[in-house]
Amino acid sequence: MLKVLFLTFEFNPVQTTGNFRPAKFVKYLRDFGIDPIVICGDEKSILQYYISGKLSPALAKEIPDEIEVNRIPFSKPYKPKSKYSQFLYYSDPLYKHWSRNVYPVVDKILENDKQIRAVIVTVPPFSIGTIARKIAAKHKLPLIVDLRDAWSDQGQFPYFTRLHYYINRIFEKRLLKRADAIVAVTKELANIYEHSNPELNKDKFEIVYNNFDNYKFEAGQKIEGVSVTSVPKYIIGYIGSFYYTTEAETLKKTSWWKRKGPRKLFYYPVKEEWIYRSPYFLFKSLNLIFKKHPELRSKIFFGHIGHTPSWMQNMAKEFGIEKNIINYGFTDAGEVRKLAENFNAMLITTEKIDGNKSFCLPSKTFDYVKYNRPILALVKNGDLKDFLNKGGMSVVIDPDNLDDEIGVLEEFLLKGKTFFPDGNYINKFHSKEQTHLLADIIRKVVK
């Protein structure tokens, strides 16, 4: 069996946004003749770094017993950066806190096992890409980089200065130049990296999508979207984070000379609007529908599973629907499906990027697929919209065109709809199918 070193900071059983994709790869790689040796953070360190993370008994059972998992702690306790010390860090601080312990463990593994043929790293956090690059160079192994998000060319949060941006560009270019294969979660994300790094051979880039597990669509399977009037309470559900804060969005729109203190130096290389990832446009839609159908105000609710953001209540008040919000809080992955059974439809959203398509195809999309519920999509053009249109289980609306398309949502809610998903297409996104693609990339690189 071909062995590979698999480097990921986030990993089961700690439940974070970034643990699911690498865990599914590790779970299925052995089915394709590849044995991953996992290097990850220990539970305490992951929870220090991701304070919103949570230990999940359900996730602890996901990884087969025969997988070797090396859980490596921080070399010193991690503390969030202070307001001003942030300017001293040019990348995320994980490298400083973790690399010192990782290198000796990995050196020993590679010295004792000459059958390991390649290094795989999944990012973010992006600084572990530097760790993987140095390991691959020292031991003369091919390197595969799995990119789950945009790096230097992102506009969700600011760089502290333009210098910070350029240094991150250097780190990004060093990693991708050394990589023998570059895997992106969507075509649009690959396009962003290709555009930022035109010197790279485009043949390096591969696409392996986020995916779903423990479920497959059967031929002829259908999804019944019930009408609001046929149930006592109609809940539109959302699971996970929104990746939006009012402070960050307000700061983007504030001229640099009007910002206070060090914030005058903040730099955004890309214009992105993450309010589109929030439930803002759903709340706006419900407000329009309630004005036309006031009797529905006591019937339709928005249910959120996850940490409740501080801005949500004020956003709901803006549209007069604060009494229509149900917050379930953050819960174990094993309990999420039970709660989701109360939902009648699932909300999915995307960011808006100025002059470009959306690059996100969130992993929650594939959780929704498993719940066998219609998906209400308020999305911009991009990979997610393409998937939803081809999958055949969604009502897709442009959030910038609500005045013209609100009737589509209104009809869906009042009349319901039966969906006939394209099972053959959706099943291509099963975790085992996508891991098969990764296994083929590994074999090509090793050869």
N, C-alpha and C positions, 0 to 999 in steps of 0.2 A: 504493500500500500504506500502511495506517495505521501510523504510527510511535509507539512508546511507550518511555519510559525505564524500564528494569527494574533496580531496585536490590536487590542481594543481596550480603552479604559473602562467604559461602561459595560457591565455584563450581569447576567442573572446571578443571584436572585434579587438584585436591586432594580426596582422598577423606575426607569427614567425614559425620556423620549428616545434616547439613542441606544438602548440596550436590545431592542427587539430585532433589528436587522442582523447584527452580527450573531445573535443567539440562534436565529433560524439557519444561517449559513453553517454554523458549527454543528447544529443538530443533524443536518442532512449531508454534509460533505462526505462522510464515510460511505454513504450509499453509492457514491460515484468514485470510490477507490482513493479518496484523499483523507488523510488523518491530520486534523488541525491540532497543533499544540498551542493552547490559548495562554496569552499573557494579558492579564487584566488587573485593575485595581482591586484591592481587598474591600470588603463591604464597608468598613469604617471609613476608609479614604474616599470611596465614591459618595457616601452620604455626607461627608464633610464638604466635598466639592459641589455636590448637587443637593442643596438643603431641602429641595422639594421632593427628593427621591424617597422611596419607601421599600422596605424589605417585603417581598411577596412570596409566600409559601407555594403558590401555584407556579411561579416562574422557577422555583428551585427544582421542580420535577421535570422541567423541559429538557435539560441537558443530559444526554446518555451517560451512564456511569463510566463507560470506557474512554471518554474524552479526558485528556490530561489538561487540567486547568491550574495555572500558576497565578495565585492571587497575591499581588505585590503591594505592600503598604507605602504610604508616603515616607520620605526620609525624615521629614519633620512635619508637625501638625500644620494643616492648612488653615489660614485665616483669610477671610475676604479682604481685598485691598481697601485701604482707606481712600478718602476722597482725592487726596493729592498724590499719594504714592502710586496711583494708577498710571501716572505719566511716566514712571520709571520702567514700566513693562511695555515691551513692543509687541508681545503676543500674549496668549493666555498663559497664566502662571503655572500650568500643570508641569511643564518641562522641568522647572526649577525644583518642584516638590517631589517629582516622581522618578525622573531619569536616573538619579544617583543610585537608586535601589534596583532599577530595571536592568541596567547594563550588566552587572555581575551575574545576575540570575540567568539572563539570556546567554551570556558568554559560556557559562557552565553547561547549559543545555546543548548549545551548538557544538561545544568541544566533545561532549559525551555521545552525541547522536549525529553521526555524519550522514544519516538518511534524510535529514531535513533539506528540502530542495529549493524553498522560496520563502519570502517574507510577505505577509499581507498585513496592511494597516487600514483601519477604517476611521475616518475623521469627519466631523470634529470630535473632541478638542483637537485643533490643528497642530499644536506643538508636538503631539505624539508622532506626527509625520516626520519631524526632525529626528526623533528617537529611532524610528523605523529606518529612515534613510541612512543613519550612521551605522546601525546594525547590519544592514544589507551591504554597505560598502566595506565594513571591516571584515565580514565573513564571505565576501564575494558571492552573494546570493542575489537572484533576481528579485525585484520589488514590484508588488501590485498595490496600488493605492485606490481605496474605495472612498469616493467623495459623496457624502450625504447632504452637503449644503454648499452654498457659495462661500468663498474665502475672502480674498482681497476685494473683489468687486461685489460687495453687498451693501445694502442701504437700510438695513433694519435698525442698526445701532451705529453711532458715529465712531470714527477713529479719533483718538484724543488730539492728534495733530496730523497734518499732511505727512509729516515725517514717519509717523506710526504706520500710515497707509503704505508708503513706499517700502518700508522695511518688511511689512507683511508680503508685499509683492515679491520681494527678494526670496523670502522663505518659501513662498508658493512655487516660484520658478525653480528653485533648487530641488525641491521635492519632485516636481513633475518631470524635470529634466532627467533625474536619476531613475524614475519609474520605468519599468519595462511594459507595464499596462496600466491604464487609468480607467477606472470604472466609475461611472456616474449613475445616479438614481433616475435621471430622466434625460431625454434628448436635449431639452432646453438648457439644463444645467451643463451638459457637455458643451453646448454651443457657447455658453458664457466663458468657460475655461479655454476653449479653442480661440475665441476672440481675444482673450487677455494674454494668450501665449501662442501667437501665430508662428513662432519658431519651432513649435513641436510638430512632430509627424502625426497627422490626424489618424493614422492607422493605430496609434496607441490607444485611442479612446474606444471604450466599450460601454454598453448600457445594460445594467442589471437593475430591474425595478424593485421598489419596495413590494411586499408580498403578504399573502395571508396563509394561515395554516389551519389544520384540524377541520377542514370543510372543503367540499367540492360541489359544484353545481351539477345537477343531474339533467339529462336531456328532457326537454319539455317542462322544466320547472318554471313556476310562475310566482310572482309576488303580488299580493293583493294590497293595494293602497286604499284603506278605508276612508270614507267621508267623515268630516267633522260631526255631522248630524247623526251618525250611526253609533257613536261611542259617548259615554258620559264625559270623558275628559280626553282631549287630543293633545299629545305631547310631541313637540319637535325636539329631538335630542341632539346633544353635542358632547363628545368625549375628548378630554385632554385640554391642552393649552391653546391659547390664541396667538401667542407671540406678538402681542400688541400691548403698548402702554400709552396712556394719554400724554405723559411727560415726554416720551421719546418723539411722538408724532408732532407735538407742539413745538419742540425744540427744532425739528427739521424745518419748520415753516417760519422760524424766527431768524431775521437777518443777523449775521454774525456780530455786528456792532451793537445790537440790542441785547445780546446774551450777557450774562453776568460772569465775572471772574474767568477761570480757565476755559469755560465753555465757549468763549469767543474763538478758541483755536480748534474746536471740533470740526471734523471734516467728513463729508458724505460723498463717496465717489460715484454713487448711483442713487437716483431718485426712486425710492420705493414707498408705497403707501400701504402700511400694514393694518390700517383701520378696515381694509377690505377683508382681512383675515378674521376680524372680530364679528360678532353678531349684529353689528350696526345696521346693515342693510336688511337683515331679517326683521329687526325691530321696526325699521322704517316701513317695511312691507306690511307688517301686522297692524301698524297704526293706520295705514291707508285702508286696509280691509275692515278694521273695526269701525272706522268712520262710516263705511258703506253698509256694514252688517253689525250693528252694535250688539246684537244678540249673541255674537260669537265671542265677545270679550270674556265671558265666563266659561268658555269651552276650550280655547286654544292656549297652550302654555309652552314655554321654552324651558327644557330641562338640561342642566349642565352637570356632567360628572367630571370632577377635577377640582384643583384649587380655585376658589372663587376670586377673581381679580377685583381689586379695589374700585375699579372704574365701572363695573358692570351695572350696579344699582343706579348710578347717575345716568348712564347711557339709556337704561330702561325708562327712567323718569323723563328724559328728554322726549320720549315718544308716548308717555303716559301709559306704559305697560308694566310698571314695577310690580304690580300684583300678579303678573302672569309669568313670573320667573320662579323656577324651582331649582335650588342649588343642592346637589347631593353630596358635594365635597369629594375629596380625593379618596379613592378606595382601592383595595387590592385587585389586581388584574383578574383574579378568579371570581370576584364578585361583580365585575363590570357587566358581564353578559346578563346576569340576573336582573340588574337594574335596567339594562337596555330593553328588556322584554316589555317594559312599561311604555316604551316609545312607539309612536305610530309612524314617524318618519325621522330621518337623520339629516342634520345640517352639515354641509361641507362648504368651505370657503377657500379663496386663494388671495395672495397678495397681488397688488397692482404695481407693475414696473414700467416706468416711463420709457417709451420707445422700444419695449421688448415684451415678449410673452412671459407668462408666469412659468417658473421653473419647478414649482413644487407639485409633487404627487404624494401627499401626506400618507404616512403609514396608517392613520386612522381610517382612510378611505377603504382599506382592505379589512379592517375590523368591521366596518359597516356592512361590507359584502356578506360577512358571515352571519350577521344578525337578521338577514332576510327581510329587510325593511326598505321601502322606497327611500331614495336619497334626494333631498332637496338641495340643489347646488346653486349657490350665488357666486359665480366664478367668472374670471376673465379668460381670454384665450390662452391656451398652453396645454401641457401634457395631461393635466387633470381633466380639463374639459373634453379633450379627445377621448380619454379613457371612459368618462361617464357617457358620452354620446354613443360610443361603440358598445359599451356594456349593456345598455338598454334597460336600466333599472332606476333612471333618474329623471327628475324634472330640472332642466337646466335654464337658468335665468342670468342675464347680464345685469349686474348690480348698478351699472351706469345707465341702464335703460328701463328702470322700474316703471315709469309712467306708461310705456308701451307694453310691457310684459307682465305687469301685475295681474292682468286677466288670466294668464297661464297658471299662476299660483292660486288665484281665487277659484278657478275651475277645479284644480286638483284637490283643494281643501273641501269644496262644497260637494263635488260629485264623486271623488275618489278616482282611482285608475288601476287597472290591472296591467302589470308589467311582465314582459316575457324576456328575461335576460338572455344574452348570448353566452351560454355556458362554455362553449368551446373557446371563445375569446377570453372570458374572465378566468378560466382555469389555467391559462398560460401564466397567470400571475400568482399561482400557488407557490408556496415557499420552496417546495421540492423542484419545481420546474425552473425557478429563477436560480436556485443553487446549482442546478445542472449547468446553466449558462456560465456561472462563476467557475465551476470545475473545469469546463472546456477552456476557459481563459487561462487558468492555472497550468493546465497541461500544455497549452500552446507556448506559454512563457518559459516553462521548464525545458521544453524541447529546444 
